[in-house]
Amino acid sequence: MRTLTAILTCPAENAAAIEAALLEVVAHVEANEPGTLGYHVARGTAEDGSIVFTTYERFADAAAMERHNGSDAVARFFAVAGPLLSAPATVATAREIAVATTAGTPGDANP
């Protein structure tokens, strides 16, 4: 199992456009990427008021991660979001070593 975590920071005025672009990637993953086992997106606010998006992505193998990262959807995302970010994305890839899950329903995705 391979993982990728991305941290994307932008000024508050650019957050809506970046969020919309991320949700387009989510839709693409759901419809086209069986090798992407999870694609999680979170949004928060930094102390300075900038908006921070974090993705946590789980892939069946390195080939699935490469297909995702090379997809037209990811290229479109960075074409839209790249100029709106405060700094280049921070990206880390890893080999997953453990997973814990809990029973029950996940929390509200849009509190």
Contacts in CASP RR format, 6 or more apart in sequence:
PFRMAT RR
TARGET T0000
AUTHOR 0000-0000-0000
METHOD contacts of the structure
MODEL  1
MRTLTAILTCPAENAAAIEAALLEVVAHVEANEPGTLGYHVARGTAEDGS
IVFTTYERFADAAAMERHNGSDAVARFFAVAGPLLSAPATVATAREIAVA
TTAGTPGDANP
1 37 0 8 1.000
1 58 0 8 1.000
1 59 0 8 1.000
1 60 0 8 1.000
1 61 0 8 1.000
1 95 0 8 1.000
1 96 0 8 1.000
2 58 0 8 1.000
2 59 0 8 1.000
2 60 0 8 1.000
2 61 0 8 1.000
2 62 0 8 1.000
2 64 0 8 1.000
2 65 0 8 1.000
2 93 0 8 1.000
2 94 0 8 1.000
2 95 0 8 1.000
2 96 0 8 1.000
3 56 0 8 1.000
3 57 0 8 1.000
3 58 0 8 1.000
3 59 0 8 1.000
3 93 0 8 1.000
3 94 0 8 1.000
3 95 0 8 1.000
3 96 0 8 1.000
4 55 0 8 1.000
4 56 0 8 1.000
4 57 0 8 1.000
4 59 0 8 1.000
4 65 0 8 1.000
4 69 0 8 1.000
4 91 0 8 1.000
4 92 0 8 1.000
4 93 0 8 1.000
4 94 0 8 1.000
5 54 0 8 1.000
5 55 0 8 1.000
5 56 0 8 1.000
5 57 0 8 1.000
5 91 0 8 1.000
5 92 0 8 1.000
5 93 0 8 1.000
5 94 0 8 1.000
6 53 0 8 1.000
6 54 0 8 1.000
6 55 0 8 1.000
6 57 0 8 1.000
6 89 0 8 1.000
6 90 0 8 1.000
6 91 0 8 1.000
7 52 0 8 1.000
7 53 0 8 1.000
7 54 0 8 1.000
7 89 0 8 1.000
7 90 0 8 1.000
7 91 0 8 1.000
8 18 0 8 1.000
8 52 0 8 1.000
8 53 0 8 1.000
8 54 0 8 1.000
8 55 0 8 1.000
8 81 0 8 1.000
8 85 0 8 1.000
8 89 0 8 1.000
9 46 0 8 1.000
9 50 0 8 1.000
9 51 0 8 1.000
9 52 0 8 1.000
9 53 0 8 1.000
9 85 0 8 1.000
9 86 0 8 1.000
9 87 0 8 1.000
10 18 0 8 1.000
10 50 0 8 1.000
10 51 0 8 1.000
10 53 0 8 1.000
10 81 0 8 1.000
10 84 0 8 1.000
10 85 0 8 1.000
10 86 0 8 1.000
11 50 0 8 1.000
11 51 0 8 1.000
11 84 0 8 1.000
11 86 0 8 1.000
12 45 0 8 1.000
12 49 0 8 1.000
12 50 0 8 1.000
12 51 0 8 1.000
14 51 0 8 1.000
14 84 0 8 1.000
14 85 0 8 1.000
15 43 0 8 1.000
15 51 0 8 1.000
17 80 0 8 1.000
17 81 0 8 1.000
17 84 0 8 1.000
18 51 0 8 1.000
18 53 0 8 1.000
18 80 0 8 1.000
18 81 0 8 1.000
18 84 0 8 1.000
18 85 0 8 1.000
19 43 0 8 1.000
19 53 0 8 1.000
21 76 0 8 1.000
21 77 0 8 1.000
21 80 0 8 1.000
21 81 0 8 1.000
22 41 0 8 1.000
22 53 0 8 1.000
22 55 0 8 1.000
22 77 0 8 1.000
22 81 0 8 1.000
23 41 0 8 1.000
24 73 0 8 1.000
24 76 0 8 1.000
24 77 0 8 1.000
25 39 0 8 1.000
25 73 0 8 1.000
25 74 0 8 1.000
25 77 0 8 1.000
26 39 0 8 1.000
26 41 0 8 1.000
28 71 0 8 1.000
28 73 0 8 1.000
29 36 0 8 1.000
29 38 0 8 1.000
29 39 0 8 1.000
29 68 0 8 1.000
29 73 0 8 1.000
30 39 0 8 1.000
32 71 0 8 1.000
32 73 0 8 1.000
33 64 0 8 1.000
33 67 0 8 1.000
33 68 0 8 1.000
33 71 0 8 1.000
35 59 0 8 1.000
35 60 0 8 1.000
35 61 0 8 1.000
35 64 0 8 1.000
35 67 0 8 1.000
35 68 0 8 1.000
36 57 0 8 1.000
36 58 0 8 1.000
36 59 0 8 1.000
36 60 0 8 1.000
36 64 0 8 1.000
36 68 0 8 1.000
37 58 0 8 1.000
37 59 0 8 1.000
37 60 0 8 1.000
38 56 0 8 1.000
38 57 0 8 1.000
38 58 0 8 1.000
39 55 0 8 1.000
39 57 0 8 1.000
39 58 0 8 1.000
40 55 0 8 1.000
40 56 0 8 1.000
40 57 0 8 1.000
41 53 0 8 1.000
41 54 0 8 1.000
41 55 0 8 1.000
42 53 0 8 1.000
42 54 0 8 1.000
42 55 0 8 1.000
42 56 0 8 1.000
43 51 0 8 1.000
43 52 0 8 1.000
43 53 0 8 1.000
44 51 0 8 1.000
44 52 0 8 1.000
44 53 0 8 1.000
44 54 0 8 1.000
45 51 0 8 1.000
45 52 0 8 1.000
46 52 0 8 1.000
50 86 0 8 1.000
57 65 0 8 1.000
57 68 0 8 1.000
58 96 0 8 1.000
59 65 0 8 1.000
59 68 0 8 1.000
65 93 0 8 1.000
68 74 0 8 1.000
END
